[in-house]
Amino acid sequence: MSTAPALTARHRPSQAAARLPGVLPHSALDAMLDAAYETHRRFRHGAYAESCPTCHVPAGELCLARRSVHAARRQAHRARMTQTAPAPLGAAVAV
C-alpha cells in the first residue's frame, strides 16, 4: 500500500494557505487598502500627521495622488520623529 496519496493530501492545505493572498479579488484588496489609508488619515498616524509640501493638503488629509504619500511628506514626518525625544518609560505610571 502506497502512502503517496495521503502525503499529498496533507500538504495541499498548507500550499493553499500560502497562496491565499492571491485568491482575494482586486476589489477586496482595494477596499482593504482604502480602509487602512482612511484609518491612518483619520487618526493622523505616520506621515498623515504632517501637512504635505508637495500637494499642499493639511495634516490629516490624503495626498492628492491616490494611494501614495509624497516623499517630501514622509521626510517631514521622519525629521519630526528624530527631533522629538521619546518619553521615559516610567513617565506614564502614576505614583
N, C-alpha and C positions, 0 to 999 in steps of 0.2 A: 504494500500500500504506500502510495507516494504522499508526502506532506507538502508538495509544491502548491496545490490549490489553497490549502489552509494558510500557508505563509503569505501568499499574495493577497488573500482576502484580509489578513490582519494589517497589511501595510497600506492598503487603499485609503482608509480614513485619514492616516497621517499625511499622505500625499494630497488628499483632497483639502485638508486643513491648510496645507502650505500654499495651495492655490486659491484660497478663499478670497483674498483681496481682489483678484482678477474676476471674480464672479459677480461682484456688485456692478450694476449698470452705471454708466457715466452720470446719469441724472442723480443717483443716490450719492455719489462721490461729490458732485457739485453742491448738493444740499448740505452735506456734512461740512465741506469747506466754508460755505457761506455762513453756516451756524457758528463755526469756530471763529471766523473773522468778525462776525457780529458780536460775539461774546467778548473778544478782545477789545473791540471798539467801545462797546458799552461800558465796560469796567476800566477802560484806559490801561490795559496791560501792554507791556513791552513798548514797541515803537509808537503805539497809538496814544501814549501819554504825552507825546511831543507834537507840536504843530509841524506840518510838512513844508519845508522851504522850497520844494520843487513845484508842487501844485497849489500851495498856499491854503490848504484846508486847516482848520483849527484842530487842536488836540481833541481826541475822542471822535474824530470823523475818519472815514475811509478815504484813502487816496483816490484821486480821480481815475487812475489806472486800476481796473478791476483785478483783484487777487494779487496785487503786488504792493509792497511798501517800498517807496523810493529809497535809494541808497542814502541820500542825504538825511532822511528821517531816521533811518536805522543808526547812522553815525551820530546824530544828535542825541539819540537815546543812549548809545554806548558812552558817549562823552559825559553825559549827566550821571550815568551809573558809576563811572570811575571817579567822579568828583565827590560823590556822596559817600560818607563813611558808614559802614554797617553799624547797626545798634549793638551794644554789648548784649551778650546772651542773657544776663540777669536783669536787664532793664525792664522787661515786661512783667516780671514777677513782683507782685505786691507783697510787702512785708507785713 
